Amino acid sequence: MAFPDSVLQALATRPEHVAVEHGDHCVTGAELLRMIGTIARGLRSSGIGPGSGVAMDLGVTVESVAAYLAGFTLGCRVIGVHPGYSAPQRRHVLTRGVDTVLTADRVAELLRGAAADPVVQARPDDVARVVYTSGSTGLPKGCVHTYKALSSHWTWVAENWCADTAELARRTSRYLLFGTLSSAVVQDHLALSVLSGGTLVIPRLPEPGAGPLFPGVFEQLRATATIMNVPRLYQMLDALRTKECDMSTVEAIMVAGSPLPAHRLAEAVELLGPVVYSAYGLTEACGITLLTPSEIARGVLASVGRPLPSVEVDIRDGEVFVRTPQQMSGYYDEPELTAETLTPDGWLRTRDLGRLEGGYLCLTGRARDIIIVDALPVYAGPIERVLVAHEDVDQAYVVGAPSDRRGEAVHAFVVLRPGHTLDHAGLRQAVRAELGELSVPETITHLSEVPVAVSGKPDKAALLGLLQG
């Protein structure tokens, strides 16, 4: 079966089941199908169809879920607009191949039109979505995924599921949907719940000053699963150390976005139980690896998991290359960047450093996280691992900055464990003993929390900005 037929059929199979829940607003599979068809009909009547660019400037609501699926049903090029973009970044996204923009008001207007059932018009070789990167290093890059790629995807078609994916999907009976639908990983994980007959549960965001969403939202909504980035997991674990919260309904917490140190993964399992998954993926390639609770229980903590069945992984001079039918066909309107990233025989350069050990992928850093100290390359990843292994350190991030004396210098930022103090000399000595003098940080800065990019990943550009004042 192809995408998006797979989603529409799953909804039609359970017409009376609640597919999406947002507070008191509950929509069944049949009602969501009618919303999808009505939005698609309204767009079609205004000249939008297969190959048209539809930008989704939307939050996370029932209507937004319907709008995204309507765009796919029509065979459009669906373009998510991240709410965290700056004005120049928004302008960049909205002026590249966009034929219409859907806002909440526009979707409400379309839903007031004549009701209709969805009719799939998607064509395999057309672009299904353009997913833009965070833009943390400049303007966002648009990753192009075709309908054929999403039909081969590890989540969007149940026939593609391996045993581990099917088990993960089984745990998503009440899937907590939050963040932004412009994110590929958010889109892709909600598919597991929809296709397995679950309910997408959208939380009410807390009022300013009311405290964080997590972990209390699990108790309030009896959610069984969600996906979150590493900084959010850290915040939740910190809260669970001091706050009682009923987490008994939770069956799966997928942690993604950046590598999770082994000791924090172990801590997460200790506090949450055998419900923690870890994954590695890219907007360019979608899901690449998966580490399951059973593997974690066997002591596999320093890996991001095994490659998914449809993903090939090759290590070339220490850098991770992948090839999979679900990967992007290129960057939107950026042929030179595409040529730098995709090889002629279809391998995608991740720019992550890593190694394979017994079939498991271990990440060791970013190929671009190189600091040239005294004309010699120093990698940030190994320094971060030494720092985070220290008893005082909870999180560690390393950047390079220009230095009149050494060309570039190593600078570290750390978040300390509760009750611990910063031991500059001890941390420097730990790095010196493990990696040598060149890798020793010139400065070590204590942060209460790490700045996060719109992608949810630690923002190293912001850290560099702290150094530069």
N, C-alpha and C positions, 0 to 999 in steps of 0.2 A: 504493500500500500504506500501511496505517496503522501507527502505533506502538501497542503494542510488537510487533505481528506481524512487523515488519521485522527486529527483532533475533532473534526465535525462528527465523524462516526462514533467516537467515544462519547460525545455529548448526547447523540441521538440514541445510543444504546441504553442510557439511563436518564430518560426524559424527566422523571419526577425527582431525581436526586438533586440536592443543593450543590451546585457547581462552584458558586462564588458567594461568600458571605462577608459583608462589610457592616458591622454593627447590626442594626435591625434590618438591613437591606439584604435579603437572601434571594438568589436567583437560581432557578433550576436549570438543568441541562437544556430542556425545551425552550425555556425563556431566554437563555443565553444565545441559543441558535437563532431565535427570532430577532434578537438585538443585532447579532452579527449580520444577518440577512438584510435587516432594515437599514443599517449603516451602509452596507455595500450597495444596496439599491440606490440610496440617496447620492452616494459618490458617483455611481455609474451614470445617473441622470444628469450630473454636472460635468460629464466628459472624462471622468477618471476611470481607468481600466488597466488591463495588463500592460506592464512597463511604465506606468505613471509613477512619479515620485511623490509619496505621501509622508510628510513629516509629522511625527506625533509629539506635540508639545503638551504633554499630559502628565498628571500625577498617577498615583496608584489607586484606582477605583474600579468598581464593577464595569462602568461604562468604558474605561480605558482598556480593560482586558478585551471587551467586545470590539473596540475600535481597532486594536492591533490585529485581532483575528479576522476582522472584516477586510483590512488591507491585504492580508495574505490570501484570503479567499478570492479577492478580485484579481490576484496576480500582480499586485503593485510592488513597487520598490519601497519598502517600509523603512523609514529613517527615524530613529529615536533621537530626541533632543534631551540631553542630560540637564537636569535642573540646576546643577552646580556650575554650568559654564559661565564664563565672563561674557560681556557684550561682544567683544571681537570674536570669541569662539562661537557664540550663537550665530552671529552674522555669517561666519565661515560655513557652518553647517546648513543654515537655511537658504543660502544662495547657491548651492551646488546640487543641481538636478532635482529641485523641489517644485512640483506642480501645484500642490495645495498643502496647507498646514491645518492640522486638526488640533483645536483647543477644546477645553471642556465645554465652552458655550457652543462651539460648532458641532460637537458630538451630540449635545442635547438637542440641537436643532434638527440634526439628521434623524434622531430617534423619534421625533414628532412626525416624521413622514409616514407614508403608507408602509404597513408591515409587509415583510417578505421573508421567504426562506432563503438560506444561502445557496448560491450556485457557484461552484469552484471554477475559476477561469485561469488559475495559475498554470504556467508553462515551464517545463523542467529547466530550460536553459536561461530563463529570465532571472534577473536579480530579485531575490526575495527580501533581503534586508541589507542596509548599509549601517553597520554598527561602528560608531565613532569611538576612538580611544579617549583617554582622559584629557589629553592635551597638556600634560604636566611639563612637557619639554617644548611647548609651543602650540601651534594649531593642531586640533585633533585630526587623526588619520581615519578615513572611512574604510572599514573592512567589508568587502563585498561577499555575501553568501548567496548562492543561487538556490532555486527551489529544488534542484537535483541534489545539492549538497545537504539541505535540510532533510530531504527524503532519506539520506544515508546517515543521518545524525544519530548520535548515541541515545538521545532522549525522545525526539519528536515522533518516532515511529516504533511502536511496541515490538514489532517483529525484529527490530535491531537490538533489542535488549539482551545482554548476557545475563547470567544468573545473578551476579552482583548488582547489576542495574535493576533487575526485576525485584530483588530483595529491598533495595533502597526505595523503589517506587511503592512497594507494599507498605512502607513505613510513613507514607505521606498522606494518610487519610484525612488529616487536617493540617494542610500545609500553610505555614505563616508566610504570606506574601507581602514584602515591604521593600523599601529602597526606591528603585526606579526601573520601569519597564524598558527604558532605553538600553539597559545592560543586557548583553547576550546571555550571561550566566543566569540572570534572573529569569529571562524568558525561557531558557532551556530547562531550568529546574521546575518551573511551574508545570511544564509539559508532563513530567513524571506523575504529578498528582492528577491532572486532568485525564490522562490516558489510563490510569489505574483506578478511576472511579472515586477519587478523593474530592475534598472540598478545599478551594483556595480561600484562606481566611485572612482578610485584610484588617490590620489593627487600626484603631483610632490613635493618631499620634498624640503624645502627651502635650499638655499646655506648657508654655514656657515656665520654668521653675518647678514643674511638677515631678522632676526626676527622670531618670532614663527609662526607655521602653523595656529594656531587658534587665533582669530575667523575669520580672513580674508578668509580662505579657503571656508567657506560657501557662501560668496558673490561671490568669483571667480568661483566656480563650481556649484552654485545654488543647493547645496546638501540639501536634505530634512531630513536626519536622520543620526545618528551615535551612537556609544557607546564610552564612555570615562571613565577613572578612576577619582577619587575624586581630586587628585593633579592637573590633567589637567583641570578639571572644574574650580578649584580655579584660575588657571592662566588665563583662558579665561574670567572669571568674572572680574578679576582685570583689564584686558585689555579693557573690554567693559565699564568700569567706565570712562575711559579717551579717548576712541577711537570710532569714529563713524563707524559702520559697518552694512550693510544691512543684517539682519537675517530673512527677510520676508519669505524665502523659507523653513525655518526650521520647521518641524512638530514633530520631536521626537529626544530628546537627552536622551539616556539611561545612567544613572550614576551607576557604579558598582565598585566593588573591595574592598571597605571599607565603613563603615557607614558614612552617610552624616549628620552632625549636623542639627537640625531643623532650626536654624536661617540661615544657608547657603542654605538649600533647599528653604526656603522662598525667599531669595535673588535671587537665580537662577530663580525662577518663576517670580519675579518682573522684572528682566532684560531680560528674554527670552520669557516670556509668558507661556501659558498653554501647553507646549511641553515637560516638564521635566518628565521623568520616573526615578524611583529608583528601584534597584533590589538587591537581595541577592542570591549568589550562591557559589558553591565550584567547583574546578576542579574535585573533587571526585563525586559530585552529580549533576553537571550542575545547571540549574536554579532551585531555591527553592521558592522564593517569587517574587512578582511584585507589585509595588505601581504605580498607574496610575495618570495622570494629574487630572482626575475628583476627585479622592480620595484626592489628595493634595489640590485641590480647596475647599474641604469640611473641611480642617483643619487638615488632618492626616499628620503630619510632623515628628513625633518622632518614626516612624515605618519604617521597610523595606518592608512592604506590606503584602498581604495575600498569603498563600501558593498556588502555582499553582495547578490545579485540580488533577494532577497525583502524587502530593507530600503529604505524611503524615508527620506531625511534632509532636514531643512529647518532653516535657520538663521534664528532669530527674535530680533532685537535682540541678536545675538551669541551666543545660546544654542542648543545643539543639541537639536532635537526629532527623534524617529524614529517610524516606524510600520511594523509588520511583523506578519504573522499568527502569528509564534512568540512574541510578547511576552506578558507577564503580563496576566491579566484584572483584576488589582487586588491590593491588599495584604490578606492574610487578616484579616478581622474589623476592618478599619480604613477605613471608608467615607470619612471626611473626608480622610485622607491620600491615598486613591485618587483622590478628586476633585481634589486639588491636583496630582496627577501625570499623570493621563490626561484628555485633552480629550474633549468629547462626540463628536467625529468620529474618535477613536481614536489621536490623536498622544500620544506619551509624552515627557514633559519629562525630559531627562537631568540637568539642572542642571550640565552641562559647557559651557564656552565653547569656541567653535571657528569655523572658516571652511572653506568648500569652495574648493579651488584646482585647476582642471582635472580635476574629478571625484574628487580626493583630499581626505579630511577631515584637517584640522590642528587639534589641540586646543590651546587657549591658557590653560586654567585651569578652576577650578570657580566656578560662579556664586555659591556660598556662601563662597568664599575671598576675601571682601571685607573689607578692614581700613579702618575709617573714621578717617582721620587729619586732624585739624583740620577735621572736618565734611565732608571730601571722600573719595570712595571710592578706595581703592588696591587693586589686584588682586595676589594672591600669585603667580600663574602667571608673569607677565612678569618679576617680580623673580627668581624661581627660574631662569628661562632665562638671564638676564644672569649670575647667579652661576655657573651650571654651565658657561657658556662661558669662564669665566676659566681660565687655564692651571693654576692650583693646585687647582682644585675638581673632585672626582669626582661628588659628589651634593650637591644643595641643596634645602632645604625651608623654607618661610616660613609663619609663623603671626602672628596679631595678638593682643595682650594689652592689657587696660585700662591706661590711662595718665592720671594726674591732670593732666598737662600738655597732652596732645594728644587726649584721648578714648580713642584706641587708638594703639598703637605697633607698628611692624614689627619682628619678631625673626626672625633667620635661623639655620639650623643647617646646617653643611656637613661633609661627609666629604671629606678631602683626598686627592689622588692620592699614591701612594707616593713618599716622598722630598721632598715639598713641605711648606712651612710656611704657617701662616695669616697672610695679609697683610690685616689689618683695613682699613687705609687704602686699599689698592688695590681691595679689593672694594667698599667704600663709594663710591669715586670712579667705579668702573665703573657702578654702579647710578645714581649721580647724573647721569653723562654721558648715559646711555641713557634714563632714565625721570624724572629730576627729583628735587628735594630731598625731596618727600613720600614717595617710595618707598625712601629710604635706610634700611637697618636700624638700629635703635637699638642692638641687640646682634647679634653674630655668634658663635655657639658652635660649637666644633670637637667633633665626635663621631667615635668610632672606628667606630661602626655606628649605623644608624637603627632605632629601635624599629618593630616590624611588628605590625599588627593581626591578628586571627585570619583575616581575609580574605586575608592575604599582602600587603596594601598598606601603605605607610608610615603610621604611626599619629600623626597630627597632634595628637590629644588627648593622647597621651603626651608629645609634645614640649612642648605647652602646660603639662603638669604639671611638666616639668623647670624651666620658668621660675618656676612658682609654688611650687617647693620641695617 
